[in-house]
Amino acid sequence: MNRILIGLVATIAALFSLGCDRQPDAPAPPGAATPMKLILNWKPEPEFGGFFAARDLGPYKKAGLDVTIESSPEHVTQLLAAGQADFGILAADEVLTARAQGIDLIALFAVYQTNPQGIMTHASRGFTTLADVMKSPGTVAVQPGLPYVDFLKRKYAPLAAKIVPYDYSITRFMADADFSQQCFITSEPFTAKSQGADPKVFLIAEAGFNPYAGLVVARGQTWREHPERVKAFIDATRAGWRAYLDDPTAVNTIMAELNKEMSPAAFAAAADAQKPLIETDFTRAHRLGDTEIERWKTLADQMVDLALLKTAPPPEACFANP
């Protein structure tokens, strides 16, 4: 599943093309809800359930916000940087990369404490660890150039598996028992199972590369100039996620109407599977969505070590916990 943005050249081009016609936001009339736009980095699925809950169950409205939710998988950074959206969804490695490129983004809320990216293989192969997958003959399809791919290649070198580009489909997986591929734990495994496969997923986080995912990100300028507005959005988002984690049924029905590729059963199963990745001992001791500087420091060091960043931006500048 593609949740990573196109590179620096495309980002710069988009900044010019999107930013030229931007007009200053007009203030909302007294008593009117403040309009805001949230850009998702994938289609409506359980990984975004809390945002739809906040929109459709009342938290955003109660906070005086009129939130529009749109999807633009490959352009979140560009839309944010050009001021075409108030908030967007990225992963922590993308935030570090953007800031290293001089794009002033700040993470404000993390849906996933444990990254849901994984490698999906066939249970019939009998693998028990991610090392088994990477060091056994067979094929592994991944999106070239992603940070976690570089991490796995280094960690498990020399590889016995043949690495091929991911084609955003489970067709080859369904046809070949020796074929493994990247996935999000909330998506492809449930589609494959619904088509008769017996998938087994190994999370990349288990190998030691665990960027926060499902991060609500805004421009640093937005946070600095409108902290009360940002806090209202994050508080309402947190309430939406609390409601969705407690009972996803109604919101899954809403999202299923927007995404016909997942069955209602797959929505329910995915919502259940992601819960331990979202609500952890850390969030129970703090709050849903909070992040911590040590995790940001670790990720920054890993990306420099992998030569994905020449110099890491200061971790403390990458996030806030409103």
C-alpha positions in Angstrom: 0.0 0.0 0.0 1.4 3.3 -1.0 1.5 5.8 1.8 4.9 7.4 1.0 5.1 10.6 -1.0 6.9 11.3 -4.2 10.4 12.8 -3.9 11.9 16.2 -3.3 11.7 17.3 -7.0 8.0 16.6 -7.1 7.5 18.3 -3.7 9.2 21.5 -4.9 7.3 21.5 -8.2 4.0 21.1 -6.3 4.9 24.0 -4.0 5.1 26.3 -7.0 2.0 24.9 -8.7 -0.2 24.8 -5.7 1.0 27.8 -3.8 0.6 30.5 -6.4 -3.1 31.0 -6.1 -3.5 30.5 -2.4 -5.6 33.2 -0.8 -5.6 34.0 2.9 -8.3 32.2 4.8 -11.2 34.4 5.6 -12.3 34.4 9.2 -15.5 32.5 10.0 -18.5 34.7 10.8 -19.3 35.1 14.5 -20.8 31.9 15.8 -20.1 29.9 12.7 -18.0 26.8 12.7 -14.4 27.2 11.6 -13.7 25.3 8.4 -10.8 23.0 8.3 -9.5 20.4 5.8 -7.8 17.1 6.7 -6.0 15.2 3.9 -5.7 11.4 4.3 -2.8 9.5 2.8 -5.0 6.6 1.7 -8.7 5.8 1.1 -11.2 5.5 4.0 -10.3 2.5 6.1 -10.2 1.6 9.8 -6.8 3.4 10.1 -8.8 6.6 9.8 -11.8 5.6 11.8 -11.3 8.1 14.6 -11.3 11.0 12.2 -14.6 10.0 10.7 -15.9 9.4 14.2 -14.9 12.9 15.2 -16.6 14.3 12.1 -19.8 12.2 12.0 -20.4 11.5 15.7 -20.1 15.1 16.9 -16.7 15.9 18.4 -15.6 18.3 15.7 -19.0 20.0 15.6 -18.9 20.4 19.4 -15.5 22.0 19.1 -16.9 24.6 16.7 -15.1 23.0 13.7 -16.5 22.2 10.2 -14.0 19.5 9.1 -13.7 18.3 5.5 -11.9 15.0 5.0 -10.3 14.2 1.6 -7.8 11.7 0.3 -4.7 12.5 -1.7 -2.2 9.7 -1.1 0.8 11.1 -3.0 0.4 14.8 -2.2 -0.1 15.3 1.5 3.2 17.1 2.1 2.8 19.3 -0.9 -0.8 20.3 0.0 0.3 21.2 3.5 3.4 23.1 2.5 1.4 25.1 0.0 -1.3 25.9 2.5 -4.0 24.0 0.7 -4.9 21.9 3.8 -4.9 22.5 7.5 -3.9 19.0 8.5 -2.6 15.9 6.8 -1.7 12.3 7.6 2.0 11.2 7.3 4.4 8.8 9.0 7.2 10.0 11.2 10.0 9.2 8.7 8.1 11.5 6.2 8.0 14.3 8.7 11.8 14.0 9.3 12.4 14.0 5.6 10.2 17.0 5.0 11.9 19.0 7.7 15.4 18.0 6.4 14.2 19.5 3.1 13.3 22.7 4.7 9.5 22.1 4.8 8.2 23.4 8.2 5.9 20.5 9.3 5.1 19.5 12.8 3.4 16.3 14.1 0.6 16.7 16.5 -1.1 13.4 17.1 -0.1 9.8 16.4 -2.8 7.2 15.6 -0.3 4.3 15.7 2.2 3.9 18.4 3.3 0.7 16.7 3.7 1.1 12.9 1.2 -1.1 11.0 3.4 -1.7 8.0 4.3 -5.3 7.6 5.3 -8.1 5.3 2.5 -10.5 4.4 3.4 -14.1 3.6 1.6 -17.4 3.4 1.1 -19.3 6.6 1.8 -22.5 4.8 5.5 -21.6 4.6 5.8 -22.0 8.3 7.8 -18.8 8.9 8.0 -17.7 12.5 10.0 -14.5 12.2 10.6 -11.7 9.6 14.2 -13.0 9.3 12.7 -16.3 8.0 10.9 -14.4 5.3 13.9 -12.4 4.2 16.5 -15.1 4.4 14.5 -17.9 2.7 14.1 -18.4 -1.1 11.0 -16.9 -2.6 9.8 -13.4 -3.7 9.2 -10.3 -1.5 7.4 -7.4 -3.2 8.0 -4.0 -1.6 7.9 -0.4 -2.8 11.5 0.6 -3.7 13.1 3.4 -1.9 11.1 3.3 1.3 13.1 3.7 4.5 11.9 0.4 6.0 13.1 -1.5 2.9 16.6 -0.1 3.3 16.4 -1.1 7.0 15.4 -4.7 6.2 18.0 -5.1 3.5 20.7 -4.1 5.8 19.5 -6.0 8.9 19.0 -9.3 7.1 21.8 -9.2 4.6 22.6 -11.4 2.8 19.1 -11.9 1.6 17.9 -15.2 0.1 14.6 -13.7 -1.0 14.3 -12.0 -4.3 13.1 -8.4 -3.9 10.7 -7.1 -6.6 8.6 -3.9 -6.9 5.2 -3.9 -5.2 2.4 -3.5 -7.7 -0.4 -2.4 -5.3 -2.3 -5.6 -5.8 -2.7 -9.0 -4.1 -3.1 -10.8 -7.4 0.4 -12.3 -7.4 0.2 -13.2 -3.7 -3.0 -15.1 -4.3 -1.4 -17.1 -7.2 2.0 -17.9 -5.7 2.5 -19.7 -2.4 6.2 -18.5 -2.4 5.2 -14.8 -2.9 5.3 -12.3 0.0 4.5 -8.6 -0.1 4.3 -5.4 1.9 1.0 -4.7 3.6 -0.8 -2.6 6.2 -2.1 -4.9 8.9 -5.5 -3.1 8.5 -5.9 -3.8 4.8 -4.4 -6.4 2.5 -4.4 -9.3 4.9 -8.2 -9.1 5.3 -8.7 -8.8 1.5 -6.5 -11.8 1.0 -8.3 -13.8 3.6 -11.7 -12.9 2.1 -10.4 -14.4 -1.2 -9.4 -17.7 0.4 -5.8 -17.2 1.4 -4.3 -17.8 4.8 -2.0 -14.8 5.3 0.5 -14.3 8.1 1.8 -10.8 8.8 5.2 -9.8 10.3 5.3 -6.2 11.4 8.3 -4.2 10.4 8.3 -2.7 14.0 9.2 -6.2 15.3 12.5 -5.8 13.4 13.3 -2.6 15.2 12.1 0.1 12.7 9.0 1.6 14.2 8.1 5.1 13.0 4.9 6.6 14.3 2.2 6.3 11.7 -1.1 7.9 11.1 0.4 11.2 12.3 -1.7 14.3 12.2 0.6 16.9 10.7 0.3 20.7 10.2 2.5 23.5 9.1 4.6 24.8 11.9 3.2 28.3 11.1 -0.3 27.0 11.8 0.7 25.7 15.2 2.6 28.8 16.2 0.0 31.3 15.0 -3.2 29.4 16.0 -2.4 27.1 18.9 -5.9 27.3 20.3 -7.5 26.3 17.0 -5.0 23.4 16.6 -5.6 22.2 20.2 -9.4 22.2 19.6 -8.9 20.0 16.5 -6.6 17.6 18.3 -8.8 17.3 21.4 -11.8 16.6 19.2 -9.7 14.1 17.1 -8.7 12.3 20.4 -12.4 12.1 21.4 -13.2 10.7 17.9 -10.6 8.0 18.3 -11.8 7.2 21.8 -15.3 6.7 20.4 -14.1 4.6 17.5 -11.9 2.3 19.6 -14.9 1.8 22.0 -17.4 1.0 19.2 -16.4 1.2 15.5 -19.7 -0.2 14.2 -21.5 3.0 13.0 -18.4 4.6 11.6 -17.3 1.5 9.8 -20.7 1.6 8.0 -20.0 5.1 6.9 -16.5 4.4 5.7 -17.7 1.2 3.9 -20.0 3.3 1.8 -16.9 5.4 0.7 -14.6 2.4 0.1 -16.4 -0.5 -1.6 -13.1 -2.5 -1.9 -13.4 -3.7 1.8 -16.3 -5.8 3.0 -18.1 -4.9 6.2 -16.5 -8.0 7.8 -13.0 -6.8 6.8 -13.7 -3.4 8.3 -14.7 -5.0 11.6 -11.7 -7.3 11.6 -9.3 -4.6 10.8 -10.7 -2.2 13.4 -10.2 -5.0 16.0 -6.7 -5.9 14.8 -5.3 -2.3 15.0 -6.4 -1.6 18.6 -3.2 -2.9 20.3 -1.2 -0.8 17.9 -3.1 2.4 18.8 -3.8 2.0 22.5 -0.6 1.0 24.4 0.9 1.2 27.9 2.3 4.5 26.8 -1.0 6.0 25.8 -2.7 4.7 28.9 0.0 6.5 31.0 -0.3 9.7 28.8 -3.0 10.3 26.2 -4.1 8.8 22.9 -2.0 10.3 20.2 0.9 11.6 22.3 4.5 11.0 21.1 7.8 11.0 22.9 11.1 12.6 22.0 13.2 9.4 22.5 11.2 7.7 19.7 11.9 10.6 17.4 15.6 10.6 18.3 15.9 6.9 17.6 14.2 7.2 14.2 16.3 10.2 13.2 19.5 8.3 14.1 18.3 5.3 12.1 17.6 7.4 9.0 21.0 9.1 9.2 22.7 5.7 9.6 20.9 4.4 6.5 22.1 7.5 4.6 18.5 8.5 4.1 19.2 11.9 5.7 22.5 13.7 5.6 21.7 15.5 8.9 18.6 14.9 11.0 16.5 17.8 12.0 16.3 18.5 15.8 13.8 15.9 17.1 12.2 18.4 19.5 11.2 20.5 16.5 9.3 17.6 14.8 6.4 17.2 17.2 4.2 18.7 19.8 1.6 17.2 22.2 -1.1 19.8 22.2 
